[in-house]
Amino acid sequence: MSPSSSPDLSPADVHPGPLKPFADTSLSTLVAGFVAMMTGYTSSLVLMFQAGQAAHLTDAQISSWIWALSIGMAVCTIGLSLRFRAPIVIAWSTPGAALLVSSLPHVTYPEAIGAFIVCAVLLTVVGLTGWFDTLMKKIPAGIASALLAGILFEIGIEIFRAAQFQTALVLAMFFTYLIVKRLAPRYAIVTTLIVGTIAAGALGLLDFSRFHVALAHPVFTMPVFSVAASISIGIPLFVVAMASQNVPGIAVLRADGYTTPSAPLISTTGIASLLLAPFGSHGINLAAITAAICTGPEAHENRDKRYTAAVWCGTFYLIAGIFGATIAALFAALPKALVVSVAALALFGSIMSGLANAMHDLKQREAALVTFMVTASGLTLLSIGSAFWGLVAGVLTQLVLNARRA
């Protein structure tokens, strides 16, 4: 088989040609990038405020925290996507932010910064050694696809949960999506977003009363290293980053056909986390849910041009970082039903693709089903999310069934 006919290689892998991000950009990639950014911020930005307020941080320190995360995500997302010509989306560690809500108040802020650095060093080492790449290559394709579908499933069904409370808004968006999907599929998401915003305004669901514009200013904090903070914050942050962010993040890329090596991705995010930790960043990692918005067919029908969706996502990250907490006030003005509905509809294509690929191989079908069910369940054990346990359950199922049939 020639390189050009290999199913694992796209035309861009064989004959990359000149990089043309603006020429490769389409309205669908621009919208996918915006929806990905919006989904990431609205889903967990509140956790940072909650953790910061619980630890009695100043508004300037919380704003610096958001600035550091946003700048790190922007630079890494844009840089890595252009470097590998793949939609590589970087996000902050949402499970890590949830962990900090309970653990941050028990240490001093300089000690927390020291713990963030410990976590970043561990991530960098893992990336530089390359062992993570070896591990990910051993995961069966069906299980990786099931993991993707399971991760996205909970977000996908949010549109129907939202319909219970904002029925008119959700129905308007859902039927707009169906009609435009039939007539002009490339514009389905952007049209749905526009109609949803207009409908929210007509229903009186937009509230800009607390919106204000203010630039973020980075605040440097000298780190203090302590064993207690490293054990209670640094190591748990590392574990949840790997299990709940980087593993599913790579799985999303693999499920949509991108063979980008994981080692440079993880080491880059580790180094960026290390540099930005003194300004409040608790760590940035590979994204999964927001990445799927950019890697799926809704972003662009041409897989080789979907990297521009991630580039635009990174650009929007950069804008959000410059204005710091202002972005939170903007998203607070939008009804939650609008945000979750747009995100769910944008992920429909990736969910369908994940389920189809997961069930394709008869020998992996049962293991893929277990992976999907455990991941979609939202199970959390030892502060580690369901994505990791779904992967473990699927691999174990595959091993047991293969052993029985050997």
HUTARA-V699265 format. One record per residue. N is the residue number from 0. RES is the residue in one letter. PSI is psi in degrees with one decimal (999 if undefined). Layout:
n=N res=RES psi=PSI
n=N res=RES psi=PSI
//
This chain:
n=0 res=M psi=132.2
n=1 res=S psi=157.7
n=2 res=P psi=-36.0
n=3 res=S psi=-18.6
n=4 res=S psi=-1.2
n=5 res=S psi=132.6
n=6 res=P psi=-19.0
n=7 res=D psi=-7.7
n=8 res=L psi=135.0
n=9 res=S psi=167.1
n=10 res=P psi=-35.4
n=11 res=A psi=-27.6
n=12 res=D psi=-33.0
n=13 res=V psi=-48.2
n=14 res=H psi=81.0
n=15 res=P psi=-44.9
n=16 res=G psi=-179.2
n=17 res=P psi=147.3
n=18 res=L psi=122.9
n=19 res=K psi=70.7
n=20 res=P psi=-36.2
n=21 res=F psi=-40.3
n=22 res=A psi=-33.6
n=23 res=D psi=-12.9
n=24 res=T psi=139.8
n=25 res=S psi=170.3
n=26 res=L psi=-36.6
n=27 res=S psi=-37.2
n=28 res=T psi=-36.4
n=29 res=L psi=-45.7
n=30 res=V psi=-40.8
n=31 res=A psi=-42.0
n=32 res=G psi=-40.9
n=33 res=F psi=-44.0
n=34 res=V psi=-39.0
n=35 res=A psi=-46.5
n=36 res=M psi=-46.1
n=37 res=M psi=-41.1
n=38 res=T psi=-43.2
n=39 res=G psi=-44.2
n=40 res=Y psi=-43.3
n=41 res=T psi=-25.3
n=42 res=S psi=-29.6
n=43 res=S psi=5.3
n=44 res=L psi=-32.9
n=45 res=V psi=-27.3
n=46 res=L psi=-36.9
n=47 res=M psi=-42.9
n=48 res=F psi=-40.6
n=49 res=Q psi=-45.1
n=50 res=A psi=-42.1
n=51 res=G psi=-41.7
n=52 res=Q psi=-36.1
n=53 res=A psi=-30.5
n=54 res=A psi=5.5
n=55 res=H psi=38.8
n=56 res=L psi=152.9
n=57 res=T psi=163.4
n=58 res=D psi=-35.6
n=59 res=A psi=-38.8
n=60 res=Q psi=-40.1
n=61 res=I psi=-42.1
n=62 res=S psi=-39.6
n=63 res=S psi=-37.9
n=64 res=W psi=-49.7
n=65 res=I psi=-39.5
n=66 res=W psi=-48.2
n=67 res=A psi=-44.6
n=68 res=L psi=-45.9
n=69 res=S psi=-44.3
n=70 res=I psi=-43.1
n=71 res=G psi=-44.8
n=72 res=M psi=-40.3
n=73 res=A psi=-51.3
n=74 res=V psi=-45.1
n=75 res=C psi=-41.9
n=76 res=T psi=-48.6
n=77 res=I psi=-48.2
n=78 res=G psi=-48.1
n=79 res=L psi=-36.9
n=80 res=S psi=-40.3
n=81 res=L psi=-38.6
n=82 res=R psi=-45.1
n=83 res=F psi=-0.7
n=84 res=R psi=49.7
n=85 res=A psi=151.7
n=86 res=P psi=81.3
n=87 res=I psi=106.9
n=88 res=V psi=132.0
n=89 res=I psi=142.3
n=90 res=A psi=162.7
n=91 res=W psi=162.9
n=92 res=S psi=101.7
n=93 res=T psi=-45.9
n=94 res=P psi=-33.2
n=95 res=G psi=-40.8
n=96 res=A psi=-39.6
n=97 res=A psi=-38.3
n=98 res=L psi=-38.3
n=99 res=L psi=-23.9
n=100 res=V psi=-39.1
n=101 res=S psi=-27.2
n=102 res=S psi=-28.1
n=103 res=L psi=-37.2
n=104 res=P psi=-13.5
n=105 res=H psi=-0.1
n=106 res=V psi=162.6
n=107 res=T psi=157.4
n=108 res=Y psi=-43.4
n=109 res=P psi=-35.0
n=110 res=E psi=-36.2
n=111 res=A psi=-40.5
n=112 res=I psi=-42.5
n=113 res=G psi=-40.5
n=114 res=A psi=-36.9
n=115 res=F psi=-39.2
n=116 res=I psi=-40.3
n=117 res=V psi=-46.0
n=118 res=C psi=-44.8
n=119 res=A psi=-39.2
n=120 res=V psi=-43.0
n=121 res=L psi=-42.3
n=122 res=L psi=-41.4
n=123 res=T psi=-43.0
n=124 res=V psi=-44.4
n=125 res=V psi=-41.6
n=126 res=G psi=-42.6
n=127 res=L psi=-31.4
n=128 res=T psi=-27.0
n=129 res=G psi=4.7
n=130 res=W psi=-26.1
n=131 res=F psi=-37.0
n=132 res=D psi=-44.6
n=133 res=T psi=-42.2
n=134 res=L psi=-45.9
n=135 res=M psi=-29.5
n=136 res=K psi=-19.0
n=137 res=K psi=-7.2
n=138 res=I psi=123.1
n=139 res=P psi=146.1
n=140 res=A psi=-39.1
n=141 res=G psi=-39.1
n=142 res=I psi=-39.4
n=143 res=A psi=-41.1
n=144 res=S psi=-38.9
n=145 res=A psi=-36.6
n=146 res=L psi=-44.4
n=147 res=L psi=-48.8
n=148 res=A psi=-39.8
n=149 res=G psi=-39.9
n=150 res=I psi=-42.1
n=151 res=L psi=-19.0
n=152 res=F psi=-45.6
n=153 res=E psi=-35.9
n=154 res=I psi=-39.3
n=155 res=G psi=-39.3
n=156 res=I psi=-5.8
n=157 res=E psi=-28.8
n=158 res=I psi=-35.1
n=159 res=F psi=-29.4
n=160 res=R psi=-40.5
n=161 res=A psi=-28.3
n=162 res=A psi=-21.9
n=163 res=Q psi=-29.4
n=164 res=F psi=-32.6
n=165 res=Q psi=64.8
n=166 res=T psi=-48.8
n=167 res=A psi=-44.4
n=168 res=L psi=-48.6
n=169 res=V psi=-41.8
n=170 res=L psi=-40.1
n=171 res=A psi=-42.0
n=172 res=M psi=-41.7
n=173 res=F psi=-46.0
n=174 res=F psi=-29.5
n=175 res=T psi=-45.0
n=176 res=Y psi=-46.6
n=177 res=L psi=-43.8
n=178 res=I psi=-47.7
n=179 res=V psi=-32.8
n=180 res=K psi=-36.0
n=181 res=R psi=-41.1
n=182 res=L psi=-41.2
n=183 res=A psi=79.4
n=184 res=P psi=-34.7
n=185 res=R psi=-22.8
n=186 res=Y psi=13.9
n=187 res=A psi=-46.2
n=188 res=I psi=-45.2
n=189 res=V psi=-39.6
n=190 res=T psi=-39.9
n=191 res=T psi=-40.8
n=192 res=L psi=-43.8
n=193 res=I psi=-48.6
n=194 res=V psi=-40.5
n=195 res=G psi=-41.3
n=196 res=T psi=-43.4
n=197 res=I psi=-43.4
n=198 res=A psi=-40.7
n=199 res=A psi=-39.9
n=200 res=G psi=-42.6
n=201 res=A psi=-31.1
n=202 res=L psi=1.0
n=203 res=G psi=29.9
n=204 res=L psi=-1.9
n=205 res=L psi=132.1
n=206 res=D psi=101.7
n=207 res=F psi=18.0
n=208 res=S psi=-29.9
n=209 res=R psi=10.6
n=210 res=F psi=134.4
n=211 res=H psi=155.2
n=212 res=V psi=127.1
n=213 res=A psi=137.0
n=214 res=L psi=145.3
n=215 res=A psi=147.2
n=216 res=H psi=119.4
n=217 res=P psi=138.6
n=218 res=V psi=116.4
n=219 res=F psi=133.6
n=220 res=T psi=123.8
n=221 res=M psi=122.9
n=222 res=P psi=148.7
n=223 res=V psi=127.2
n=224 res=F psi=129.6
n=225 res=S psi=147.0
n=226 res=V psi=-41.5
n=227 res=A psi=-46.2
n=228 res=A psi=-37.1
n=229 res=S psi=-39.2
n=230 res=I psi=-40.9
n=231 res=S psi=-23.1
n=232 res=I psi=-52.2
n=233 res=G psi=-54.4
n=234 res=I psi=-45.1
n=235 res=P psi=-37.6
n=236 res=L psi=-41.5
n=237 res=F psi=-44.6
n=238 res=V psi=-48.3
n=239 res=V psi=-30.1
n=240 res=A psi=-43.6
n=241 res=M psi=-47.2
n=242 res=A psi=-38.5
n=243 res=S psi=-9.7
n=244 res=Q psi=-59.3
n=245 res=N psi=-40.4
n=246 res=V psi=-55.2
n=247 res=P psi=-28.8
n=248 res=G psi=-45.4
n=249 res=I psi=-38.5
n=250 res=A psi=-38.3
n=251 res=V psi=-45.9
n=252 res=L psi=-45.9
n=253 res=R psi=-41.7
n=254 res=A psi=-29.6
n=255 res=D psi=13.0
n=256 res=G psi=13.5
n=257 res=Y psi=124.8
n=258 res=T psi=24.8
n=259 res=T psi=130.6
n=260 res=P psi=140.7
n=261 res=S psi=-27.8
n=262 res=A psi=-50.8
n=263 res=P psi=-27.2
n=264 res=L psi=-47.6
n=265 res=I psi=-40.6
n=266 res=S psi=-37.3
n=267 res=T psi=-45.0
n=268 res=T psi=-32.8
n=269 res=G psi=-44.4
n=270 res=I psi=-42.8
n=271 res=A psi=-41.7
n=272 res=S psi=-38.7
n=273 res=L psi=-44.3
n=274 res=L psi=-32.1
n=275 res=L psi=-8.8
n=276 res=A psi=-43.2
n=277 res=P psi=-15.3
n=278 res=F psi=3.7
n=279 res=G psi=-9.5
n=280 res=S psi=122.5
n=281 res=H psi=-1.6
n=282 res=G psi=140.7
n=283 res=I psi=146.6
n=284 res=N psi=-179.1
n=285 res=L psi=140.8
n=286 res=A psi=157.1
n=287 res=A psi=-66.4
n=288 res=I psi=-50.0
n=289 res=T psi=-31.4
n=290 res=A psi=-39.4
n=291 res=A psi=-27.0
n=292 res=I psi=-31.0
n=293 res=C psi=-24.0
n=294 res=T psi=-16.5
n=295 res=G psi=171.8
n=296 res=P psi=-21.7
n=297 res=E psi=-26.4
n=298 res=A psi=-43.1
n=299 res=H psi=140.5
n=300 res=E psi=-22.8
n=301 res=N psi=111.1
n=302 res=R psi=-31.0
n=303 res=D psi=-8.4
n=304 res=K psi=2.0
n=305 res=R psi=-13.5
n=306 res=Y psi=-26.7
n=307 res=T psi=-26.2
n=308 res=A psi=-41.8
n=309 res=A psi=-37.4
n=310 res=V psi=-42.5
n=311 res=W psi=-37.0
n=312 res=C psi=-45.1
n=313 res=G psi=-36.3
n=314 res=T psi=-42.1
n=315 res=F psi=-34.4
n=316 res=Y psi=-44.6
n=317 res=L psi=-43.7
n=318 res=I psi=-43.6
n=319 res=A psi=-39.0
n=320 res=G psi=-39.2
n=321 res=I psi=-37.2
n=322 res=F psi=0.5
n=323 res=G psi=-125.5
n=324 res=A psi=-11.3
n=325 res=T psi=-36.6
n=326 res=I psi=-31.9
n=327 res=A psi=-40.9
n=328 res=A psi=-35.5
n=329 res=L psi=-46.8
n=330 res=F psi=-28.0
n=331 res=A psi=-22.1
n=332 res=A psi=-19.5
n=333 res=L psi=140.6
n=334 res=P psi=142.6
n=335 res=K psi=-35.9
n=336 res=A psi=-36.2
n=337 res=L psi=-46.7
n=338 res=V psi=-49.2
n=339 res=V psi=-31.1
n=340 res=S psi=-43.9
n=341 res=V psi=-44.7
n=342 res=A psi=-43.3
n=343 res=A psi=-46.8
n=344 res=L psi=-35.7
n=345 res=A psi=-21.4
n=346 res=L psi=-5.2
n=347 res=F psi=-45.6
n=348 res=G psi=-42.3
n=349 res=S psi=-36.5
n=350 res=I psi=-44.7
n=351 res=M psi=-45.2
n=352 res=S psi=-42.6
n=353 res=G psi=-44.5
n=354 res=L psi=-41.8
n=355 res=A psi=-45.5
n=356 res=N psi=-34.1
n=357 res=A psi=-35.7
n=358 res=M psi=2.5
n=359 res=H psi=-43.3
n=360 res=D psi=117.6
n=361 res=L psi=-35.3
n=362 res=K psi=-21.6
n=363 res=Q psi=-2.1
n=364 res=R psi=-45.0
n=365 res=E psi=-41.4
n=366 res=A psi=-38.4
n=367 res=A psi=-39.0
n=368 res=L psi=-43.8
n=369 res=V psi=-43.6
n=370 res=T psi=-47.1
n=371 res=F psi=-46.6
n=372 res=M psi=-43.9
n=373 res=V psi=-43.7
n=374 res=T psi=-43.1
n=375 res=A psi=-17.4
n=376 res=S psi=-21.8
n=377 res=G psi=14.7
n=378 res=L psi=134.9
n=379 res=T psi=123.2
n=380 res=L psi=137.5
n=381 res=L psi=34.9
n=382 res=S psi=16.2
n=383 res=I psi=132.8
n=384 res=G psi=175.6
n=385 res=S psi=-22.9
n=386 res=A psi=-43.3
n=387 res=F psi=-46.5
n=388 res=W psi=-31.3
n=389 res=G psi=-40.5
n=390 res=L psi=-44.8
n=391 res=V psi=-47.2
n=392 res=A psi=-41.1
n=393 res=G psi=-43.8
n=394 res=V psi=-42.8
n=395 res=L psi=-42.2
n=396 res=T psi=-43.8
n=397 res=Q psi=-41.6
n=398 res=L psi=-44.4
n=399 res=V psi=-46.1
n=400 res=L psi=-37.2
n=401 res=N psi=-40.2
n=402 res=A psi=-37.3
n=403 res=R psi=-31.7
n=404 res=R psi=-6.0
n=405 res=A psi=999
//
